[in-house]
C-alpha cells in the first residue's frame, strides 16, 4: 500500500492551536478525519482513525487527521460538539491552503456525529461524508438534513451504539451505501483489516462514479 509518510502540523482556529498529522499525496483530493469522543479517550491516535487514513492515503488522497480542541497538543477545551465543528472547518481550510480542493469528511463515532453537523450546513464544501459507526443511540442525528451528503456508513453488527435497522432504513431514505462488518463492535478491535478492505472497496467506487463529477 502506498501510504504517505505523515508530518506533524499545526494551524490556528481563531485563538486556538490545532494539532494534526498530514499525509501529503500528489493531486487535489483529500480527506479530513475526525476522531472519537474526547472525554472517552478519543484522539487522532486511534485504530479506526488510522484505518481510515490508510485506506484514503493508499488511493492517493492527502489525509489530515487531527485532535479536536483540548485533546493532545490542541489547545482549548471540549465544547460538546459545537466548537468541534469549527475545528473541522479549520482542518478543511488547512488542506485547501495546501492545494487540496476535493475533500471528503470522514468521521468515526463522535467524529461522525460532529461531522454530520458540519455536513448539514448549506455552505459546507466537502464533497461527501464517510462515517464509521455513527453513534445515533447516543447523539441526535438530523438525517433529513443529510440527503445525498453521506456516501458511506460502516458499522459492526455488534455495535453497542448503532441500531443497524435504523441505519439501513436511513440508507434507503437519504441515499448512502451501507456496509456491515460481522463480529465487530463499536471499537473494531481485531477487525481493522476488514474495515480497511471495506473502505478501500467503496473509495475505489467513489473515485470511478462520483469524484470526477465533483470537479
Secondary structure, 3 states (H helix, E strand, C coil): CCCCCEEEEEEEECCEEEEEEEECCCCCEEEEEECCCHHHCCCCCCHHHHHHHHHHHHCCCEEEEECCCCCCCCCCCCCCCHHHHHHHHHHHHHHHHCCCCEEEEEEECHHHHHHHHHHHCCCCCCCEEEEECCCCCCCCCCHHHHCCCEEEEEEECCCCCCCHHHHHHHHHHHCCEEEEECCCCCCCCCCHHHHHHHHHHHHHHHHHHCHHHHC
